[in-house]
Amino acid sequence: MRLRFLGSTSEAGACPSLYETDRGTIVVQGLEVVDGEARADLLHVLDGETAVEVPRELLLEIARRVLVDHD
């Protein structure tokens, strides 16, 4: 699998960041959610899965770019 950097709201491209894969999926790089109460709210977490927190602004910015690029 290959990744293409989409963007970050952090300085110098540090996490959290989003990447597009050559398989048509998105990879999220960020700090793992370790708060026990928050993890208890997660549903159906499979082996090998985790939760990563990203700012809402990052998702909105990438969505805007993707929609503009594909129109």
C-alpha positions in Angstrom: 0.0 0.0 0.0 1.2 3.5 -0.8 0.2 6.7 0.9 -0.3 10.2 -0.4 -0.3 13.0 2.2 -3.6 15.0 2.1 -3.0 17.5 4.9 -2.7 18.4 8.5 -3.8 21.2 10.8 -0.5 20.8 12.8 2.6 22.8 12.0 5.4 21.1 10.0 3.0 18.3 8.9 3.0 16.6 12.3 0.1 14.6 13.4 -2.8 14.5 13.2 -2.6 14.1 9.4 -4.7 12.4 6.7 -3.4 10.3 3.9 -5.1 8.8 0.8 -4.1 5.2 -0.2 -3.7 3.7 -3.6 -6.5 1.3 -2.5 -9.1 4.1 -2.3 -9.0 4.3 1.5 -8.0 7.0 4.0 -5.3 6.6 6.7 -5.4 8.8 9.9 -2.2 9.5 11.7 -2.6 10.9 15.2 -2.5 10.3 18.9 -4.4 7.2 20.1 -7.4 7.8 22.3 -6.4 6.4 25.7 -9.0 8.0 27.9 -10.9 5.1 29.5 -14.3 6.7 29.5 -13.9 7.7 25.8 -12.7 4.2 24.9 -15.7 2.7 26.7 -18.0 4.7 24.3 -16.4 3.0 21.2 -18.6 0.3 19.5 -17.4 -2.9 18.0 -13.7 -2.4 18.2 -12.0 -5.3 16.5 -8.5 -6.8 17.2 -5.9 -4.5 15.6 -8.2 -1.5 15.6 -7.7 1.7 17.7 -9.3 5.2 17.8 -7.4 8.3 16.8 -8.6 11.8 17.6 -8.4 14.4 14.8 -9.7 18.0 14.8 -13.0 18.6 13.0 -11.3 21.4 11.0 -8.9 18.9 9.5 -11.7 16.7 8.2 -13.6 19.8 6.9 -10.5 21.1 5.1 -9.7 17.8 3.4 -13.4 17.3 2.4 -13.5 20.8 0.8 -10.3 20.0 -1.1 -11.6 16.7 -2.3 -14.9 18.1 -3.4 -13.3 21.0 -5.2 -10.7 18.7 -6.9 -13.4 16.3 -8.1 -16.0 18.8 -9.4 
